[in-house]
Amino acid sequence: MLATVGGGWLIGVAPQLAIAASANTDRANVMTANARNQILLAKLKRDYENIDALKNQVSTLQESVPTSAEISSFVTELNTLANARKVTLKSITVSDAKPYTPTTSVSASKDKTVSSPQTNPKITSTNFVTIPVQISVTGDYGKVLDFVNDVQLGRRLFLVSTLSSKGATNSKGVKGSPTISGDSQKVDSSIGGYIYVLLN
């Protein structure tokens, strides 16, 4: 009788208990996964409610850093800004594109100096390029400064790296001398900087 009971346990009951335990574990795992999916679904619903705002944000970013040089569009924007500020664009020089080189920040510890790149790891020298641009304008000193500010805040991302001004030459060939207080002083200004392209 004991042998029969023992055999029944090993052959019938024990495997069923193991199956039940495995089923309970699977059910718990499914419930955990469902809970995670519910959280994700709720987030997706919230994001979808703001889909129009997100699309507008993406569109703005694509204008700021396009996937191709689009120099003609940038020149058109510069002309528009110059006209709005009543300054004259004398020349725009666009140099060859260069692979992006991440800048680094240096932090010192007790034992050594550590440099770390200041960039998103998805931005590399193979998919991100810089295009040097030099702009020459003539106009009132204050209006030129307003123009420079507008260019930095325009649709296309433009990082100003250099700015120099000198007194504009008048009709008699005589140069003036710009002063900080004299915003109406006519100046010839040179603005150097960079625009960017993020390749697909």
Beta strands, then each sheet from edge to edge (+ up, - down):
strand 1: 88-94
strand 2: 98-99
strand 3: 104-108
strand 4: 113-117
strand 5: 128-140
strand 6: 158-167
strand 7: 186-198
sheet 1: 1+ 5- 2+
sheet 2: 1+ 5- 7+ 6-
sheet 3: 3+ 4-
end
